[in-house]
Amino acid sequence: MTDKQWSGLALIAGSVGMIITMGLHPSGHVSPAEMEPMIRKLIGVHALALASVPVMFIGAWGLSQRGPTKDRMDMAALVFYAFALLEVANAAVADGLVTPGILRQMLASAGTPAAVDGWKMLSHYNFFVNQGYAQVFVASSSVAILLWSVAMLRKRDSSQGLAIYGCILGTVTLLALFSGHLRLDTHGFGAVALGQAIWFIIAGSLLWRSGETISVAA
């Protein structure tokens, strides 16, 4: 298996992990009896997200090294995406590791209104921290996809369709985010993650096929 094929496989596997994370992410209110199963599910899906982060970086590195000639936009895209992955990892820790501890403390404080109110306040604070990381991730990853797509357009290779999709996806996402129309709740963030996952899966498939071509030629 060539380096390009490994990178393509990493992009596909990491993207599938992100899709599963958002597809199984708990949402809505639950009763106290349902809280512990929901907490375990919350930890599980975010553990998968955290495991997908380094896999996505391996794929992104290969994506930025594709082609016989190097483009500075590819390297700039990699830098932005590495920053985005750090932010989404922080968001996953806040939502998947910190939140469960707060919820368990809230359950343990049942019957003590002052303690429950204190843990609720901490939970709200943790939510805003998570949202801050999520916003930076969406902005940085959208810029990265936009830069990669422009670099693809400049190379005029077989990735032109993907490049056009990436330009539209990156631009629309950034406009929606900065205009305040994009809510990063489970559904809003899930839509962004799905749109980006489609882009990365197609990019991974192109890398895989280009790796096969090189292998046969060798």
C-alpha positions as CSV (number, residue, x, y, z in Angstrom):
1,M,0.0,0.0,0.0
2,T,1.4,3.4,-1.0
3,D,1.6,6.5,1.2
4,K,-1.2,8.1,-0.8
5,Q,-3.4,5.1,-0.2
6,W,-2.7,5.2,3.5
7,S,-3.6,8.9,3.6
8,G,-6.8,8.3,1.6
9,L,-7.8,5.4,3.9
10,A,-7.1,7.7,7.0
11,L,-9.3,10.4,5.6
12,I,-12.1,8.0,4.9
13,A,-11.8,6.2,8.3
14,G,-11.6,9.4,10.3
15,S,-14.6,10.9,8.4
16,V,-16.7,7.8,9.1
17,G,-15.7,8.1,12.8
18,M,-16.9,11.7,12.9
19,I,-20.2,10.8,11.1
20,I,-20.9,8.0,13.6
21,T,-20.1,10.4,16.5
22,M,-22.7,12.9,15.4
23,G,-25.2,10.3,14.4
24,L,-25.1,8.6,17.8
25,H,-24.6,11.9,19.8
26,P,-27.3,12.1,22.6
27,S,-29.7,15.0,22.4
28,G,-32.8,16.3,24.2
29,H,-33.9,15.9,27.8
30,V,-33.7,12.6,29.6
31,S,-35.2,11.4,32.9
32,P,-32.9,10.8,36.0
33,A,-33.3,7.0,35.4
34,E,-32.0,7.4,31.8
35,M,-29.1,9.7,32.8
36,E,-26.4,7.0,33.4
37,P,-26.9,5.2,30.1
38,M,-26.9,8.6,28.3
39,I,-23.7,9.5,30.1
40,R,-22.0,6.3,29.0
41,K,-23.1,6.9,25.4
42,L,-21.8,10.5,25.6
43,I,-18.4,9.3,26.7
44,G,-18.4,6.6,24.0
45,V,-19.1,8.8,21.0
46,H,-16.7,11.4,22.1
47,A,-14.0,8.8,22.7
48,L,-14.5,7.8,19.0
49,A,-14.3,11.5,18.0
50,L,-11.0,11.9,19.9
51,A,-9.6,8.7,18.3
52,S,-10.6,10.1,14.8
53,V,-8.6,13.3,15.3
54,P,-5.1,11.9,14.8
55,V,-6.4,9.7,12.0
56,M,-7.7,12.8,10.2
57,F,-4.4,14.6,10.6
58,I,-2.6,11.7,9.0
59,G,-4.9,11.9,6.1
60,A,-4.7,15.7,5.9
61,W,-0.9,15.5,5.8
62,G,-1.1,13.2,2.8
63,L,-3.7,15.4,1.1
64,S,-1.3,18.4,1.4
65,Q,1.6,16.3,-0.1
66,R,-0.3,15.2,-3.2
67,G,0.8,15.9,-6.7
68,P,4.3,16.3,-8.2
69,T,4.4,20.0,-7.3
70,K,3.8,21.6,-3.9
71,D,1.4,24.5,-3.5
72,R,1.7,26.8,-0.5
73,M,-2.1,26.8,-0.3
74,D,-1.9,23.1,0.5
75,M,0.5,23.8,3.4
76,A,-1.6,26.7,4.6
77,A,-4.7,24.4,4.5
78,L,-2.8,21.8,6.6
79,V,-1.9,24.5,9.2
80,F,-5.5,25.7,9.5
81,Y,-6.8,22.1,9.7
82,A,-4.3,21.1,12.4
83,F,-5.5,24.1,14.4
84,A,-9.1,23.0,13.8
85,L,-8.4,19.5,15.0
86,L,-7.0,20.8,18.2
87,E,-10.2,22.8,18.8
88,V,-12.5,20.0,18.0
89,A,-10.5,17.7,20.4
90,N,-11.0,20.4,23.1
91,A,-14.7,20.5,22.3
92,A,-14.9,16.7,22.6
93,V,-13.1,16.7,25.9
94,A,-15.5,19.4,27.3
95,D,-18.6,17.7,26.1
96,G,-17.6,14.0,26.4
97,L,-15.4,13.9,29.5
98,V,-16.2,17.0,31.6
99,T,-20.0,17.1,31.1
100,P,-20.5,13.4,32.3
101,G,-18.7,14.3,35.5
102,I,-20.9,17.3,36.1
103,L,-24.1,15.4,35.3
104,R,-23.1,12.6,37.8
105,Q,-22.4,15.2,40.5
106,M,-25.8,16.8,39.7
107,L,-27.5,13.4,40.2
108,A,-25.6,12.8,43.5
109,S,-26.8,16.2,44.7
110,A,-30.4,15.4,44.3
111,G,-32.5,16.8,47.2
112,T,-30.0,19.6,47.8
113,P,-31.3,22.5,45.6
114,A,-28.3,24.8,46.3
115,A,-25.8,22.1,45.2
116,V,-27.9,21.2,42.1
117,D,-28.1,24.9,41.1
118,G,-24.3,25.2,41.5
119,W,-23.7,22.2,39.2
120,K,-26.2,23.5,36.7
121,M,-24.3,26.8,36.6
122,L,-21.1,24.9,36.0
123,S,-22.8,22.9,33.3
124,H,-23.9,26.0,31.5
125,Y,-20.4,27.4,31.7
126,N,-19.0,24.2,30.2
127,F,-21.5,24.4,27.4
128,F,-20.3,27.8,26.4
129,V,-16.7,26.6,26.5
130,N,-17.7,23.8,24.2
131,Q,-19.5,26.2,21.9
132,G,-16.4,28.4,21.7
133,Y,-14.2,25.5,20.6
134,A,-16.8,24.4,18.2
135,Q,-17.0,27.8,16.5
136,V,-13.3,28.0,16.1
137,F,-13.2,24.5,14.7
138,V,-15.9,25.2,12.1
139,A,-14.2,28.5,11.0
140,S,-10.7,27.0,10.8
141,S,-11.8,23.7,9.1
142,S,-13.9,25.7,6.6
143,V,-10.9,27.9,5.7
144,A,-8.8,24.8,5.3
145,I,-11.2,23.1,2.9
146,L,-11.5,26.3,1.0
147,L,-7.7,26.6,0.6
148,W,-7.4,22.9,-0.4
149,S,-10.2,23.4,-3.0
150,V,-8.5,26.5,-4.5
151,A,-5.2,24.6,-4.7
152,M,-7.1,21.8,-6.5
153,L,-8.6,24.3,-9.0
154,R,-5.1,25.7,-9.7
155,K,-3.7,22.3,-10.4
156,R,-6.5,21.5,-12.9
157,D,-6.4,17.8,-12.2
158,S,-9.2,15.2,-11.7
159,S,-10.3,16.8,-8.5
160,Q,-12.1,19.8,-10.1
161,G,-15.6,18.6,-9.1
162,L,-14.5,18.2,-5.5
163,A,-12.8,21.6,-5.6
164,I,-16.0,23.3,-6.6
165,Y,-17.9,21.5,-3.9
166,G,-15.3,22.5,-1.4
167,C,-15.3,26.2,-2.4
168,I,-19.1,26.3,-2.1
169,L,-19.1,24.3,1.2
170,G,-16.4,26.5,2.8
171,T,-17.8,29.8,1.7
172,V,-21.4,29.0,2.7
173,T,-20.4,27.6,6.1
174,L,-18.3,30.7,6.9
175,L,-21.1,33.0,5.9
176,A,-23.6,31.1,7.9
177,L,-21.3,31.1,10.9
178,F,-20.3,34.7,11.0
179,S,-23.8,35.9,10.1
180,G,-25.2,34.1,13.2
181,H,-27.5,31.8,11.2
182,L,-25.6,28.7,12.0
183,R,-26.4,27.2,15.4
184,L,-23.8,24.8,16.6
185,D,-26.2,22.5,18.5
186,T,-26.3,18.8,17.7
187,H,-28.1,19.3,14.4
188,G,-26.2,22.3,13.2
189,F,-22.8,21.0,14.1
190,G,-23.9,17.6,12.7
191,A,-24.8,19.2,9.4
192,V,-21.4,20.9,9.2
193,A,-19.6,17.6,10.1
194,L,-21.6,15.7,7.5
195,G,-20.8,18.2,4.7
196,Q,-17.1,18.2,5.6
197,A,-17.0,14.4,5.9
198,I,-18.4,14.0,2.4
199,W,-15.6,16.3,1.1
200,F,-12.9,14.3,2.9
201,I,-14.3,10.9,1.9
202,I,-14.2,11.9,-1.8
203,A,-10.7,13.4,-1.3
204,G,-9.6,10.2,0.4
205,S,-11.0,8.1,-2.5
206,L,-9.1,10.3,-5.0
207,L,-5.9,9.8,-3.0
208,W,-6.5,6.1,-2.9
209,R,-7.0,5.9,-6.7
210,S,-3.9,8.1,-7.4
211,G,-1.9,5.8,-5.2
212,E,-3.0,2.8,-7.2
213,T,-1.9,4.5,-10.4
214,I,1.6,5.2,-9.0
215,S,1.9,1.6,-7.7
216,V,1.0,0.1,-11.1
217,A,3.3,2.5,-12.9
218,A,6.2,1.5,-10.6
